[in-house]
Amino acid sequence: MKTENRGRKTFIMFLLAFLIGFFVVSVVEVLRSSFAPSGPGPDVKVASAVSTGDLTRAPLSFADLAEKLKPSVVNISTTKTVRSGGFRSPFGQGSPFGHFGGDDFFERFFGDIPQRQFKQKSLGSGFIISHDGYIFTNNHVVEQADEILVKLSDGKEYKAKVIGRDAKTDIALIKIKPNDSLPVAETGDSDKLRVGDWVMAIGNPFGLEQTVTAGIVSAKGRVIGAGPYDNFIQTDASINPGNSGGPLFNMEGKVVGINTAIVAQGQGIGFAIPISMAKSILSDLKTKGKVTRGMLGIIVQDISEDIAKTMKLKDRNGVLISEVSEGDPADKAGLKSGDIVTEINGKPVKDTHDLLLMIAGFPIGETIRVKIVRDGQEKVFPITIAERTEKSEMASAQQSGEAFGMTVQEITPEIAHHLGLAIKKGIIVVDVQEGSTAEEVGIQPQDIILQVNKVKVTTMKEYQKEIAKAGEKGGILLLIKRGKATFFVPLMR
C-alpha cells in the first residue's frame, strides 16, 4: 500500500514538473516572438531592395550601397586668377557723371591705386563615367579655372583638362589620364524617377570628402531661373556648397542626377540636373567642346486665360506663335503667326518652356511632326530642325524683351500705378540676371529705358527695332531714368 502511494506521488510530481516546464517554455516563446523583428534582417532587406530595384521600400541602411559607389565619386579643386584692387567707378561703365568726364573724373583722384592678382581656390565634386578618365561635373565648378585637380577616393590626384562645357545647362565634361582603369558610375534613366523615390548623394560639401546624404525625390521638372533649359530634380537629400557636380544615385546604384543648386534660405531643398539631359549632350561635349542645339525659327508665348477666352480655346495647353522668322524651317513648312502648337511627334506641348526643352533635344537635320491648331482646325506639318545660331538666339531674345541679361516690358497703366511712376508709357526693366552684362554695368530692376542709341523708345516694337540695329554694331548706349536721376549706360557684347 505504501509502495502504491509512493509511486502515485512520484507520478504526480513528475506530471506537475512537466506541465510547469511546458508552461515556462511556451511563455518564453511567446515573449521572444513578440519582440523579435519580423522578416529578414537588415542586410537581407538592403540586398533585396538593391537587387530587385524595389525603390518603394526604405532601406534600413545605405552602407553597402555607399561603399560600392564611393570609388566612382571624385573631389575637384580649382584655381583661378582674380584681379582686385585698383580703381573702379562705383557706377560701373555707365557713370551718371558723364558730363564731368565719367570714369576719367574719378580716375584722376583714385587711378594710382594698383591692381593686384591673387589665386582663388574653390571645391566641387564629380563622378567618373568612363574607365579612361572622363568625368561629369558642373560648368560653374570649372569655368575660368587656370588649374583643375581631381582627387580620387583612394587619395590619388591628377590634373584635369576641360573637354567641353555648356553654360546653359551648367554641365561640363573634364578628363584625366589615370595610371589604371577607373571605377565607373553607371548612369540610369532620370525620366523613370518618381516623386517619393529614395535617392542618395555623394560629394564633398564644404571640402568634407566622400560625404553621403540621403533623402527622397521631392519634385520633378522644377524651373528655378538658372537658365533656359531648367528641368531640375528637387530632393531633400542634403546638398551643400562643394556638392556641386556630384552624383545623385537611385537605390539601384545608378546616377539619376548631377547635384547643382541649393536654396540658401531653405533647408531640405536641393536641385539636380537630370542625368538624361547630361547624356543627351555628352556626344557634343566630347567631339565639339560645346553643345549644338536645334530651332524651328518661331517666337512663341504662353496662352493666358484672356487669350484662351478670346480664341475660344478649350484649355491653355500649348503655345501661341507670335512670329515666324522668314526663311527659317517653320516658315518654309508653312507655319503662321497665330498658330497654336499643341504636339511635337505626338507628345503634348504644355507651355513655352516645354517646347524649348523638346526642340533642344532633337538632333540637327531631324524631321519632326508639329501639330498646330489654326482657326479651330488641327493640322500637322513636317519640319526639319535647323541649327540654333547666335543670330537666331539674339532675335528670339529681342522679340521676347530679353537682351544683355535683362528682361524688359512696356509700362502699362497698372505697372505705372503700382510703382508710382510719373512716366505712363515706355520700357521698364523687370529683371536682371546675375553675372550678366546688364548687371556688370549697374542696370537694376525698375530702371526705365528712355533711349537706345539716342533714339527714343516708348513701345516694345520700337525697343526691339533699335536693339536689333545695335546688335549688328556690337554695342548700345542706353539712356536710363532711375528715380529723379537720368544717365547714359553703355552695353558691349
Steps between C-alpha positions, in 0.01 A plus 500: 500500500784730595674411176191593295466838678868576445468417125189711471674799662800458273277495191310811615827691565636399160176613333507834682865553405420426134203737495699779667787453254266502201333819629834678550625404152173619341514836678864556398419418136206741499710778647786434257272509195333821622828697522691346211513697168279360227638396163865477394778692672636844390761356263243283327261794462764728349619232262143429395416866441814559294494180295130506416481874439221535753521878540185517713662323799702716738838330564605452860853602401672668204840366608546225241386725217720791612806276534447368149451842338753723678797405277326651193456843667784754487602821671570793265707799609562794268723806497434817303664841484291790630582870472422726791580847617557788262228750420152415381226757470220434750261545206669241273557599139190714487588785733225762551782758514573462129489876441782538759716251318340175621747249638787735408373738768556234768813361335685830559456457877501122548682366196830449682359212708678194355318187386600173660464141394437208730415135465145405592435138589168318499373148553246283326416141420469276198455137398686272262307387190774308317787272600749726317417811705205700364321678785167687519478809719338845500609776263516749786749275681763519224408822315797741461725263698875526435562162659271205579609229741301177538540287812375140495354314797832316551685831536665505156503842331501591131497822304192529280414692186161622382369306201168683463274742684138610470407804708131475411462168683797549736660173389870443433708204386859477621771237446790357698771253391496226764769238546244221532143426395259702713175398671200638315166635622225334300244747366127430524181644354388814680174504303386195699550671836185551702430755770560319829777269374802461727823661377853535637756777438876462533734798481732739678286759683715770660807297392397201715589219262277200424198624696184293455151643542161348421143610445218476251406661170286797608396618152592478132520751217580795725570836331712715733621772262850356461481487120279445196509120535403471866358156573628420847442207732422635846617292796521527876829305507739754655693693232746771602779708343757252374235245397475672162569259217464190716262211424149434623445121509183292506473183707627292210830685528453688172555873451171680439615858550790744532474701822507867407313757704370576846260749651710702742203605713342154511574163653437169333480654153766406246497468123662259256525499121329187358764256375298446181566865410872457564517184288320672213781758465794270581586435135512873417716573804744226403530578131436876478569634848161673495135416439325554168125541537215509255231755425186546292517876451192606695431744782242358740315599815294323763124500465349723765144468625398808301659362180322167552166677539558728200603212275224275644746229603397207718806534726834681530721211390734575211686809386394789279729594209541877504754519217650270235851591385520534124702227331526280809364141518158590640448762230601257226263236640203740501452597865347843561469757774189417705544122469490306827755219537340213694721196427849403385529146364181408680616632837286779652656847537402667827672838480794692351753345737375154406536581129853636546613180676343284231658681206841513671492123534475428126815461288564747219348381172232279654149546365229524764121511479349817648127508570339843510151645535408766243153655500368206701642242258786261583785472250829307503818638339829313445785737594874438480698620802766765419800601707444775754750777436596807703302711254183295547542502878544877495187548290299280733625682808430841351147407403423373847649808665824336614848620408833548679361301793212736578128451448284800410138572422274787409372716782128441542262723700492225765880491529523880511237515775653217703853645489389861524665597172462847354571351155191323371648366178838346426729202569578378850759245617327221692792262559881494476685168492784451744839523331354643179630796300207709624584427864869578446423854386258559786155471338231420757138385497255794471750703294316669213660495154437831327731463199696234310798654318339844542173387339193544720314174574156476656371165368643147485496516121716815500732355765546170311565682174777713651649207693517300176680786324737540793574127507649523152742769623602300807394746773232744609462815706193515724354808660372387842269675744527386861292696745579865429839427339554453125825361359652309208618138530716329234448129433758299305466144372 
